[in-house]
């Protein structure tokens, strides 16, 4: 078993499909696809590819740390204090533990994520 995992940005397997939890939905009817690529032995680190259609949801990280790299699309992330950031293909960012705000998918977005709990 190799300990090197190339990250497939267009995975060739069926993703898990979902929609926003009602308590987190702000506007629109975003649909999500998740291609889980790998998980650490103890389950606290996950990596994969995620896609969302347009809409706005509450984003609450809790104790999690998430690194994101946008592959395609356009999103606006707004912190609860009102500070807003626009991210497009090629951009990367980190959402630290305790982050609370909104995630607005303006154009269908696809990202690589690394989630650490």
C-alpha contacts under 8 A as a table, 3 or more apart, distances in Angstrom:
res1	aa1	res2	aa2	distance
2	X	5	X	7.39
7	X	37	X	7.62
7	X	48	X	7.89
8	X	11	X	5.29
9	X	49	X	6.62
9	X	71	X	7.84
9	X	112	X	7.32
11	X	35	X	6.91
13	X	35	X	7.69
14	X	35	X	7.40
15	X	33	X	5.64
15	X	34	X	5.18
15	X	35	X	4.75
15	X	36	X	7.67
16	X	33	X	5.58
16	X	34	X	5.13
16	X	35	X	6.54
17	X	31	X	7.40
17	X	32	X	5.65
17	X	33	X	4.58
17	X	34	X	6.50
18	X	31	X	6.03
18	X	32	X	5.14
18	X	33	X	6.50
19	X	29	X	7.58
19	X	30	X	6.25
19	X	31	X	4.67
19	X	32	X	5.74
20	X	24	X	6.52
20	X	25	X	5.88
20	X	29	X	7.57
20	X	30	X	6.57
20	X	31	X	6.98
20	X	32	X	7.78
20	X	57	X	7.27
21	X	24	X	5.41
21	X	25	X	6.36
22	X	25	X	5.23
24	X	57	X	5.34
24	X	58	X	4.88
24	X	59	X	7.57
25	X	28	X	7.81
25	X	29	X	7.88
25	X	56	X	6.51
25	X	57	X	4.63
25	X	58	X	6.54
26	X	55	X	7.73
26	X	56	X	5.31
26	X	57	X	5.08
26	X	58	X	6.88
27	X	55	X	5.58
27	X	56	X	5.08
27	X	57	X	6.99
28	X	54	X	6.88
28	X	55	X	4.38
28	X	56	X	6.46
29	X	54	X	7.34
29	X	55	X	5.82
30	X	52	X	6.28
30	X	53	X	4.94
30	X	54	X	5.42
30	X	55	X	4.91
30	X	56	X	7.42
31	X	52	X	5.62
31	X	53	X	5.46
31	X	54	X	7.99
32	X	50	X	7.13
32	X	51	X	5.54
32	X	52	X	4.55
32	X	53	X	6.78
33	X	50	X	5.65
33	X	51	X	5.09
33	X	52	X	6.62
34	X	48	X	7.12
34	X	49	X	5.92
34	X	50	X	4.55
34	X	51	X	6.55
35	X	48	X	5.51
35	X	49	X	5.10
35	X	50	X	6.29
36	X	39	X	7.91
36	X	46	X	7.50
36	X	47	X	6.36
36	X	48	X	4.50
36	X	49	X	6.63
37	X	46	X	7.77
37	X	47	X	5.71
37	X	48	X	4.63
37	X	49	X	7.39
38	X	46	X	5.91
38	X	47	X	5.43
38	X	48	X	6.75
39	X	43	X	5.67
39	X	44	X	7.50
39	X	45	X	5.68
39	X	46	X	4.45
39	X	47	X	6.46
40	X	43	X	4.97
40	X	44	X	6.37
40	X	45	X	5.19
40	X	46	X	6.50
42	X	45	X	7.82
43	X	46	X	7.01
44	X	115	X	7.82
44	X	116	X	5.61
44	X	117	X	4.98
45	X	114	X	7.03
45	X	115	X	5.56
45	X	116	X	4.50
45	X	117	X	6.50
46	X	113	X	7.90
46	X	114	X	5.72
46	X	115	X	5.11
46	X	116	X	6.62
47	X	112	X	7.37
47	X	113	X	5.51
47	X	114	X	4.48
47	X	115	X	6.31
48	X	112	X	5.75
48	X	113	X	5.53
48	X	114	X	6.89
49	X	110	X	6.99
49	X	111	X	5.60
49	X	112	X	4.52
49	X	113	X	6.13
50	X	110	X	5.59
50	X	111	X	5.38
50	X	112	X	6.44
50	X	113	X	7.19
51	X	108	X	7.16
51	X	109	X	5.47
51	X	110	X	4.24
51	X	111	X	6.46
52	X	105	X	7.00
52	X	108	X	5.64
52	X	109	X	5.41
52	X	110	X	6.67
53	X	105	X	6.56
53	X	107	X	6.94
53	X	108	X	4.40
53	X	109	X	6.63
54	X	104	X	7.21
54	X	105	X	4.58
54	X	106	X	5.36
54	X	107	X	5.79
54	X	108	X	5.63
55	X	104	X	5.77
55	X	105	X	5.36
55	X	106	X	7.02
56	X	102	X	6.75
56	X	103	X	5.60
56	X	104	X	4.19
56	X	105	X	6.25
57	X	102	X	5.64
57	X	103	X	5.40
57	X	104	X	6.53
58	X	100	X	7.45
58	X	101	X	5.86
58	X	102	X	4.50
58	X	103	X	6.25
59	X	99	X	7.58
59	X	100	X	5.65
59	X	101	X	5.25
59	X	102	X	5.20
59	X	103	X	6.01
60	X	98	X	7.29
60	X	99	X	5.92
60	X	100	X	4.62
60	X	101	X	6.70
61	X	64	X	5.28
61	X	65	X	7.05
61	X	95	X	7.34
61	X	96	X	7.21
61	X	97	X	5.66
61	X	98	X	5.71
61	X	99	X	5.32
61	X	100	X	6.57
62	X	97	X	5.63
62	X	98	X	4.98
62	X	99	X	6.91
63	X	97	X	4.59
63	X	98	X	6.07
63	X	117	X	6.27
64	X	96	X	6.90
64	X	97	X	4.90
64	X	98	X	7.63
64	X	115	X	6.88
64	X	116	X	5.61
64	X	117	X	4.41
65	X	94	X	7.32
65	X	95	X	5.98
65	X	96	X	4.77
65	X	97	X	5.15
65	X	115	X	5.91
65	X	116	X	5.09
65	X	117	X	6.34
66	X	94	X	5.61
66	X	95	X	5.18
66	X	96	X	6.51
66	X	113	X	6.78
66	X	114	X	5.63
66	X	115	X	4.49
66	X	116	X	6.23
67	X	92	X	7.40
67	X	93	X	5.93
67	X	94	X	4.48
67	X	95	X	6.52
67	X	113	X	5.64
67	X	114	X	5.12
67	X	115	X	6.55
68	X	92	X	5.50
68	X	93	X	5.44
68	X	94	X	6.23
68	X	111	X	6.30
68	X	112	X	5.70
68	X	113	X	4.65
68	X	114	X	6.65
69	X	89	X	7.92
69	X	90	X	6.80
69	X	91	X	5.89
69	X	92	X	4.23
69	X	93	X	6.67
69	X	111	X	5.36
69	X	112	X	5.18
69	X	113	X	6.61
70	X	73	X	7.37
70	X	87	X	7.30
70	X	88	X	6.16
70	X	89	X	4.86
70	X	90	X	5.63
70	X	91	X	5.52
70	X	92	X	6.20
70	X	109	X	7.25
70	X	110	X	6.09
70	X	111	X	4.34
70	X	112	X	6.59
71	X	88	X	7.79
71	X	89	X	4.78
71	X	90	X	6.03
71	X	91	X	8.00
71	X	109	X	7.45
71	X	110	X	5.41
71	X	111	X	5.14
71	X	112	X	7.14
72	X	88	X	6.61
72	X	89	X	4.47
72	X	90	X	7.67
72	X	108	X	7.61
72	X	109	X	5.42
72	X	110	X	5.26
72	X	111	X	7.10
73	X	88	X	5.81
73	X	89	X	6.05
73	X	106	X	7.56
73	X	107	X	4.97
73	X	108	X	5.17
73	X	109	X	4.07
73	X	110	X	6.49
74	X	86	X	7.24
74	X	87	X	5.82
74	X	88	X	4.63
74	X	89	X	7.15
74	X	105	X	6.31
74	X	106	X	5.45
74	X	107	X	4.98
74	X	108	X	6.91
74	X	109	X	5.97
75	X	86	X	5.80
75	X	87	X	5.37
75	X	88	X	6.64
75	X	103	X	6.99
75	X	104	X	5.52
75	X	105	X	4.52
75	X	106	X	5.37
75	X	107	X	6.94
75	X	109	X	7.05
76	X	84	X	6.72
76	X	85	X	5.54
76	X	86	X	4.46
76	X	87	X	6.33
76	X	103	X	6.11
76	X	104	X	5.09
76	X	105	X	6.60
76	X	106	X	7.19
77	X	84	X	5.68
77	X	85	X	5.29
77	X	86	X	6.51
77	X	87	X	7.94
77	X	101	X	7.11
77	X	102	X	5.66
77	X	103	X	4.75
77	X	104	X	6.23
78	X	81	X	7.97
78	X	82	X	5.97
78	X	83	X	5.59
78	X	84	X	4.14
78	X	85	X	6.30
78	X	101	X	5.43
78	X	102	X	5.22
78	X	103	X	6.76
79	X	82	X	5.39
79	X	83	X	5.37
79	X	84	X	6.34
79	X	99	X	7.47
79	X	100	X	6.21
79	X	101	X	4.28
79	X	102	X	6.61
80	X	83	X	7.42
80	X	100	X	6.06
80	X	101	X	4.79
80	X	102	X	7.65
87	X	91	X	5.88
87	X	92	X	7.76
88	X	91	X	5.72
95	X	99	X	6.25
96	X	99	X	5.75
105	X	108	X	6.34
105	X	109	X	6.63
